[in-house]
C-alpha cells in the first residue's frame, strides 16, 4: 500500500530530475535580495538628507559677537551657498542668506553623540485566490479567499546600531484577510493589532535574542521540510500532520548563528497565569545544512499554554536533498496529547514531497501526507495528495494553481484549505474532499 501511494510522486520526480542543471531558483533569490538592498539604501539616503536638513536648521553657522575668536572648521572650499528658501510664518526667523557665514557642512554640524540613523522597512504581501471544493456530503463550495500559499500581511521592521557589533532589531507585523479586509489572527472577540509578529530584541555575532509574539521554532522546522510550506492543500496545513501552534505570545526566542552547517533555535513562552507558573511552553530546533543536504529535528512541550485543558508534546525529524532541478523533502512527526479529563492519545504522521524547476520561471510542487491516532477504536486516518504550479511573473508577483485531494477514514474529516483563509470547506467524517485553487501573490 505504501509503495502504491508513493508511485505517482516517484514518477514525477524521476521524469523531471533528468533536465538541465538547477539555476533559476538561485537567480530569483539573488534578484530578490538585490531588490531589498536597493530599497534599504534608498530609505537610508532619504533619512540622511532629512537629518542633514534638521541639523543645518538647529545649529546656525553664523559667527556671533560672543565668539569673536571662533574659527571655521578646516574643510575644502565650498561653492557659494544657494539662496535660502522663504521661511514660513510660524517658524523662527532665519538669518538672511546674504549675511550668513557658513562654518561647517551639514554633516560636520551633527553632534558627535548622535547615533546612526535606524533602518526601517515597510513591507507586505497580498495573497488572494479563487477556490472550488467538491466531494463532501454537505455539497460543493465556490469562494474567494485570502492566504492560499501565504497569509496576507503588512508590517514594519528595522534595526539600529547599539555598538559596533550589536544592533537593536524589531518587527511589527499585522495579518489581514484580503477578500474582506478584516484582521487575521483574531478570535473570540480578541482583536490583535499585530497578530503575526510583534517583537524587539538584539542581534550580533553571538546570535539573535528577541522578546514578544513570535513564531514557534517547532512550526518553522516542520514547514521547512514541507514542499508546500504550509500552503494550500499541504498536510501540515489541513491537519494530517500537526505542526503545533504557529506563534506564541510572551515568547523569548534565541536563534544561534550558523556554525559549520549547524544552526538552532530555542524558545520559552510564558503563560502568565497566577498560581500556574509552570504552565509555559518550551521549544527547541536544530538544523544542519551542507551543500544539497538538509536535516532538522525539533521538539515542543506545551503545558496548558496554547491549549488550556491539555498538555501536548510534539516531536519532528525531517530532511531534504537537492538533485539537479529536483528537491526532495519530507519528515516524520508525532504528538502526545494528555487532556486534563479523558484518555491520552498519540498522533502519528509523515509526509514527503518535492519541488521541481520545470521552466526558468515555473516550479511544480508535489506532496503526499497522512496521519492517524495510534490504537484509535475507530480509524481517523487521513490521506492527502497535492500538486501545485507556482509561476514567478516578476520579482514581486507570483501566480499559482493548486489541487488537493483528501481521503478520510470513518472518523476523519480533513479537507483542503488555504494557509491563512477566512473560511474553509467542511465535510462529514469519511468523506472524500477535493479542492482547486487559483491565486496570485503580490509582495511589496
LINZI-V625057 format. One record per residue. N is the residue number from 1. RES is the residue in three letters. PHI is phi in degrees with one decimal (none if undefined). PSI is psi as a letter, one per 20 degrees, with the letter a starting at -180 (* if undefined). NEAR is the number of other C-alpha atoms within 10 Angstrom. Layout:
N&RES&PHI&PSI&NEAR  N&RES&PHI&PSI&NEAR
This chain:
1&UNK&none&g&5  2&UNK&-61.7&g&6  3&UNK&-65.2&h&8  4&UNK&-62.7&g&8  5&UNK&-66.5&h&13  6&UNK&-88.0&i&16  7&UNK&-57.0&g&11  8&UNK&-59.8&h&13  9&UNK&-65.6&g&18  10&UNK&-64.2&g&13  11&UNK&-61.7&g&11  12&UNK&-60.0&g&16  13&UNK&-64.3&g&21  14&UNK&-66.4&h&11  15&UNK&-63.0&g&9  16&UNK&-88.2&i&16  17&UNK&-71.9&i&20  18&UNK&-91.7&j&12  19&UNK&-77.4&a&15  20&UNK&-63.6&r&12  21&UNK&-61.4&q&12  22&UNK&-69.6&p&19  23&UNK&-150.9&h&12  24&UNK&-61.1&g&17  25&UNK&-63.1&g&14  26&UNK&-64.9&h&10  27&UNK&-63.5&g&12  28&UNK&-63.4&g&16  29&UNK&-65.2&g&12  30&UNK&-64.9&g&12  31&UNK&-65.4&g&13  32&UNK&-62.8&g&15  33&UNK&-63.4&g&12  34&UNK&-63.2&g&12  35&UNK&-61.8&g&13  36&UNK&-62.6&g&13  37&UNK&-64.5&h&12  38&UNK&-64.3&g&12  39&UNK&-62.4&g&12  40&UNK&-64.3&g&16  41&UNK&-65.5&h&12  42&UNK&-63.1&g&10  43&UNK&-66.6&g&15  44&UNK&-64.6&h&17  45&UNK&-63.5&g&12  46&UNK&-63.7&h&11  47&UNK&-67.7&g&16  48&UNK&-62.3&g&14  49&UNK&-62.6&h&13  50&UNK&-65.0&g&11  51&UNK&-66.0&h&16  52&UNK&-63.5&g&17  53&UNK&-64.9&g&13  54&UNK&-63.2&h&14  55&UNK&-66.2&h&18  56&UNK&-67.3&h&17  57&UNK&-79.9&h&14  58&UNK&-83.6&h&11  59&UNK&-123.4&n&13  60&UNK&-56.2&q&17  61&UNK&-102.1&i&18  62&UNK&-73.1&q&14  63&UNK&-74.1&q&16  64&UNK&-108.2&r&10  65&UNK&-65.1&h&8  66&UNK&-73.2&i&7  67&UNK&-128.4&m&8  68&UNK&-67.9&h&8  69&UNK&-95.5&j&9  70&UNK&-64.2&q&11  71&UNK&-122.3&q&9  72&UNK&-62.3&q&13  73&UNK&-68.3&q&11  74&UNK&-64.1&p&8  75&UNK&-165.2&r&10  76&UNK&-65.7&q&7  77&UNK&-61.4&q&6  78&UNK&-104.5&q&9  79&UNK&-71.4&r&6  80&UNK&-58.0&p&7  81&UNK&-65.7&q&11  82&UNK&-71.8&q&7  83&UNK&-57.4&q&9  84&UNK&-78.7&p&11  85&UNK&-65.5&q&7  86&UNK&-56.8&q&9  87&UNK&-90.3&p&10  88&UNK&-62.8&q&8  89&UNK&-65.6&h&7  90&UNK&-94.7&j&6  91&UNK&-112.7&q&7  92&UNK&-59.5&q&9  93&UNK&-64.3&q&10  94&UNK&-103.5&q&12  95&UNK&-70.1&p&13  96&UNK&-54.0&q&10  97&UNK&-60.4&h&13  98&UNK&-69.4&i&9  99&UNK&-104.8&i&8  100&UNK&-76.7&p&14  101&UNK&-118.5&n&14  102&UNK&-62.2&p&17  103&UNK&-114.9&i&18  104&UNK&-157.3&q&19  105&UNK&-77.1&r&16  106&UNK&-53.4&h&18  107&UNK&-66.2&h&14  108&UNK&-71.1&h&14  109&UNK&-76.1&i&18  110&UNK&-68.6&p&17  111&UNK&-60.4&q&10  112&UNK&-64.7&h&7  113&UNK&-85.1&i&6  114&UNK&-69.0&p&7  115&UNK&-71.2&r&11  116&UNK&-60.5&q&10  117&UNK&-62.9&q&14  118&UNK&-77.6&q&16  119&UNK&-97.9&p&16  120&UNK&-126.6&p&18  121&UNK&-122.8&p&17  122&UNK&-96.4&p&13  123&UNK&-145.3&r&13  124&UNK&-177.9&r&16  125&UNK&-150.8&p&21  126&UNK&-118.3&p&22  127&UNK&-124.3&o&26  128&UNK&-124.0&q&27  129&UNK&-149.2&q&24  130&UNK&-96.6&p&17  131&UNK&-133.4&p&24  132&UNK&-124.6&p&16  133&UNK&-125.3&q&24  134&UNK&-158.8&r&20  135&UNK&107.7&h&17  136&UNK&-79.2&q&20  137&UNK&-61.7&h&14  138&UNK&-68.6&i&12  139&UNK&119.1&a&11  140&UNK&-93.1&r&16  141&UNK&-153.4&p&15  142&UNK&-123.3&p&13  143&UNK&-157.1&q&15  144&UNK&-109.8&p&18  145&UNK&-132.0&r&24  146&UNK&-115.4&q&29  147&UNK&79.0&l&29  148&UNK&-75.6&f&29  149&UNK&-99.3&h&28  150&UNK&-142.7&q&21  151&UNK&-69.3&q&23  152&UNK&-71.3&q&28  153&UNK&-159.9&r&23  154&UNK&-133.6&q&18  155&UNK&-168.3&r&18  156&UNK&-128.9&q&15  157&UNK&-144.6&q&17  158&UNK&-165.5&r&17  159&UNK&-151.7&q&20  160&UNK&-144.1&p&17  161&UNK&-65.3&p&18  162&UNK&-97.1&g&13  163&UNK&-137.4&a&10  164&UNK&-64.1&h&7  165&UNK&-116.8&i&10  166&UNK&-127.9&p&17  167&UNK&-132.7&q&17  168&UNK&-85.5&p&19  169&UNK&-127.6&q&21  170&UNK&-153.6&q&19  171&UNK&-146.8&p&23  172&UNK&-127.6&o&20  173&UNK&-131.6&p&20  174&UNK&-110.0&p&21  175&UNK&-94.5&q&27  176&UNK&-150.7&r&27  177&UNK&-97.4&o&22  178&UNK&-68.6&h&23  179&UNK&-81.3&i&19  180&UNK&-138.8&i&11  181&UNK&78.3&j&10  182&UNK&-81.4&q&12  183&UNK&-70.5&q&20  184&UNK&-96.5&a&23  185&UNK&53.2&k&19  186&UNK&-129.4&p&15  187&UNK&-158.9&q&9  188&UNK&58.6&k&5  189&UNK&78.7&j&6  190&UNK&-96.5&n&8  191&UNK&-92.5&p&12  192&UNK&-101.6&p&14  193&UNK&-75.2&g&17  194&UNK&-120.4&m&22  195&UNK&-78.7&h&21  196&UNK&-81.9&g&25  197&UNK&-151.7&q&21  198&UNK&-156.0&n&22  199&UNK&-149.0&r&21  200&UNK&-139.5&q&18  201&UNK&-174.7&a&18  202&UNK&-127.1&q&19  203&UNK&-140.9&p&20  204&UNK&-157.0&a&15  205&UNK&-68.0&i&10  206&UNK&-91.4&j&12  207&UNK&126.5&a&16  208&UNK&-131.8&p&19  209&UNK&-123.6&p&20  210&UNK&-132.2&q&22  211&UNK&-135.4&p&20  212&UNK&139.7&b&20  213&UNK&-86.4&o&24  214&UNK&-145.1&r&23  215&UNK&-68.6&q&18  216&UNK&-76.0&p&28  217&UNK&-58.0&h&27  218&UNK&-64.8&g&30  219&UNK&-61.5&g&23  220&UNK&-60.9&h&19  221&UNK&-69.1&h&25  222&UNK&-65.3&g&28  223&UNK&-75.4&i&21  224&UNK&-61.3&h&21  225&UNK&-107.1&j&25  226&UNK&-97.3&p&30  227&UNK&-62.6&h&26  228&UNK&-95.3&i&27  229&UNK&49.1&l&18  230&UNK&70.4&j&25  231&UNK&-83.7&a&25  232&UNK&-55.6&p&30  233&UNK&80.3&j&33  234&UNK&-72.0&q&33  235&UNK&-64.2&h&36  236&UNK&-78.5&i&27  237&UNK&-98.0&h&23  238&UNK&-87.2&i&22  239&UNK&111.5&i&20  240&UNK&-65.0&h&27  241&UNK&-116.6&p&26  242&UNK&-95.0&o&23  243&UNK&-88.1&j&25  244&UNK&76.8&r&22  245&UNK&-58.6&p&16  246&UNK&-69.8&g&14  247&UNK&-136.6&r&21  248&UNK&-132.5&q&22  249&UNK&-79.6&r&22  250&UNK&48.9&l&18  251&UNK&-102.5&q&23  252&UNK&-109.8&o&20  253&UNK&-123.2&p&26  254&UNK&-117.2&p&21  255&UNK&-112.5&o&18  256&UNK&-78.0&q&17  257&UNK&-69.4&q&17  258&UNK&-72.9&p&15  259&UNK&-140.5&o&9  260&UNK&51.4&l&9  261&UNK&90.8&i&12  262&UNK&-97.5&q&15  263&UNK&-152.0&r&17  264&UNK&-160.5&r&21  265&UNK&-139.9&q&23  266&UNK&-136.7&q&21  267&UNK&-141.4&p&25  268&UNK&-127.9&p&22  269&UNK&-111.0&o&25  270&UNK&-86.4&p&18  271&UNK&-74.0&h&21  272&UNK&72.4&k&14  273&UNK&-98.4&p&11  274&UNK&-64.9&p&7  275&UNK&77.5&j&7  276&UNK&-135.6&l&10  277&UNK&-69.2&i&10  278&UNK&-91.5&i&13  279&UNK&-89.3&m&19  280&UNK&-127.2&a&20  281&UNK&-131.4&p&23  282&UNK&-126.5&p&22  283&UNK&-132.0&q&22  284&UNK&-140.5&q&21  285&UNK&-148.8&q&25  286&UNK&-138.8&p&19  287&UNK&-121.5&q&18  288&UNK&-136.8&p&17  289&UNK&-131.2&p&17  290&UNK&-148.6&o&11  291&UNK&61.4&c&8  292&UNK&-80.5&i&11  293&UNK&-97.7&p&15  294&UNK&-135.6&p&18  295&UNK&-133.6&q&21  296&UNK&-161.6&q&22  297&UNK&-135.2&q&21  298&UNK&-154.6&q&24  299&UNK&-144.9&q&23  300&UNK&-140.6&p&26  301&UNK&-118.5&o&21  302&UNK&-104.7&o&25  303&UNK&-100.6&n&20  304&UNK&59.8&k&19  305&UNK&-91.6&f&24  306&UNK&-76.0&h&21  307&UNK&-114.9&o&12  308&UNK&-67.0&h&12  309&UNK&-112.5&j&13  310&UNK&-158.9&r&16  311&UNK&-109.2&p&20  312&UNK&-129.7&p&23  313&UNK&-120.2&p&19  314&UNK&-116.3&q&21  315&UNK&-141.9&q&22  316&UNK&-146.5&q&23  317&UNK&-140.9&p&20  318&UNK&-142.0&r&24  319&UNK&-156.1&r&21  320&UNK&-148.5&q&23  321&UNK&-151.2&p&18  322&UNK&-97.5&p&18  323&UNK&-124.1&n&16  324&UNK&61.0&d&17  325&UNK&-88.0&i&22  326&UNK&-112.5&p&25  327&UNK&-114.8&o&21  328&UNK&-102.9&p&21  329&UNK&-151.1&q&23  330&UNK&178.2&a&24  331&UNK&-171.5&r&24  332&UNK&-115.4&p&19  333&UNK&-140.3&q&23  334&UNK&-144.8&q&22  335&UNK&-141.3&p&23  336&UNK&-100.2&o&17  337&UNK&-111.4&p&17  338&UNK&-120.6&n&17  339&UNK&-74.8&q&16  340&UNK&-64.0&h&12  341&UNK&-131.2&p&8  342&UNK&106.8&a&7  343&UNK&-100.1&p&8  344&UNK&-67.9&q&13  345&UNK&-142.0&r&16  346&UNK&-130.5&p&17  347&UNK&-99.6&p&20  348&UNK&-118.7&p&19  349&UNK&-155.9&r&25  350&UNK&-156.6&r&22  351&UNK&-153.3&q&25  352&UNK&-147.7&q&23  353&UNK&-159.3&a&27  354&UNK&-155.5&q&27  355&UNK&-124.3&p&24  356&UNK&-125.2&p&24  357&UNK&-80.1&n&24  358&UNK&-85.4&g&18  359&UNK&-126.7&a&13  360&UNK&-67.7&i&14  361&UNK&-126.1&i&15  362&UNK&-125.1&p&19  363&UNK&-120.7&q&22  364&UNK&-103.5&p&22  365&UNK&-107.4&p&21  366&UNK&-128.9&q&26  367&UNK&-155.7&q&26  368&UNK&-140.3&p&26  369&UNK&-155.3&r&27  370&UNK&-154.8&q&22  371&UNK&-155.9&q&24  372&UNK&-162.4&r&22  373&UNK&-86.3&p&19  374&UNK&-65.5&p&14  375&UNK&58.0&k&10  376&UNK&-70.0&p&13  377&UNK&-61.4&h&8  378&UNK&-125.2&p&11  379&UNK&-61.3&p&16  380&UNK&-116.3&k&20  381&UNK&-67.7&p&24  382&UNK&-126.5&p&28  383&UNK&-118.9&q&22  384&UNK&-139.4&p&27  385&UNK&-112.2&p&23  386&UNK&-143.9&q&24  387&UNK&-142.2&q&24  388&UNK&-148.9&q&24  389&UNK&-114.3&p&19  390&UNK&-114.0&o&20  391&UNK&-108.6&p&18  392&UNK&-89.5&o&18  393&UNK&-83.7&g&14  394&UNK&-154.4&a&12  395&UNK&-63.5&h&15  396&UNK&-110.2&i&13  397&UNK&-125.2&p&16  398&UNK&-133.9&q&18  399&UNK&-127.5&q&18  400&UNK&-145.0&q&20  401&UNK&-131.9&p&20  402&UNK&-131.8&q&24  403&UNK&-128.4&p&22  404&UNK&-139.1&p&24  405&UNK&-129.7&p&23  406&UNK&-112.3&p&28  407&UNK&-114.2&o&20  408&UNK&-111.8&p&24  409&UNK&-74.3&r&19  410&UNK&-53.5&h&15  411&UNK&-105.7&j&18  412&UNK&-113.0&q&24  413&UNK&-142.5&l&23  414&UNK&-80.5&q&29  415&UNK&-148.9&q&32  416&UNK&-66.2&q&29  417&UNK&-162.6&r&29  418&UNK&-79.1&q&28  419&UNK&-67.3&h&23  420&UNK&-134.2&l&24  421&UNK&-79.3&q&25  422&UNK&-77.0&h&20  423&UNK&-134.5&r&12  424&UNK&-138.9&r&15  425&UNK&-81.0&p&23  426&UNK&-119.1&q&21  427&UNK&-132.6&r&21  428&UNK&-92.7&q&17  429&UNK&-53.9&p&16  430&UNK&90.2&i&21  431&UNK&-72.8&q&22  432&UNK&-97.7&p&23  433&UNK&-122.3&p&25  434&UNK&-122.3&q&24  435&UNK&-144.6&p&25  436&UNK&-128.0&p&23  437&UNK&-127.7&p&26  438&UNK&-121.8&o&18  439&UNK&-139.9&r&21  440&UNK&-139.0&q&22  441&UNK&-123.8&p&23  442&UNK&-128.3&p&17  443&UNK&-110.7&p&15  444&UNK&-137.6&*&12
